[in-house]
Amino acid sequence: MTVNTIAELIPVLQTAIGPVILISGLGLLLLTMTNRLGRTIDRSRELLEEYTDLSTTARSQVDREIIVLWKRAQYVRAAILLATATCLGAATIIILLFITSLFRIEVPLLVATVFIVSMISLISSLVFFLLDVNLTLSALRIELEGHKRH
């Protein structure tokens, strides 16, 4: 069984707008997260380049800062992976909406499950993002402690 008219797809298109907007918002979130990851990596490379020229005390500070930067990179990576999973879930929901309409298959439990898993993934992504933001302050504190010594 198939859809008889385009008019029957209009409600599906209207329903699919929500997940499409979610995908758009996730794109901006992913852009922010990848920028943060890039900055974390760049800062780590900067610190490592000057490492051999530093005193023992300064090396200790850099070691502490690199540990924080590594943890931040791990948190941002997890946030990116989970945000990407959310995006894939939203795209899957759109496909499921069209399949249910085109072939007149009812799978509300599957659609609901994909949606719930996607939202859990989004929440988890945002938690990791917040952990990264908090660690940014830790790295700043280490850097400020180093400036007070000089």
HELIX and SHEET records of a PDB file:
HELIX    1   1 ILE A    6  LEU A    9  5                                   4    
HELIX    2   2 ILE A   10  GLU A   49  1                                  40    
HELIX    3   3 TYR A   51  ASP A   53  5                                   3    
HELIX    4   4 THR A   56  LEU A  102  1                                  47    
HELIX    5   5 PRO A  108  ARG A  149  1                                  42    
END                                                                             
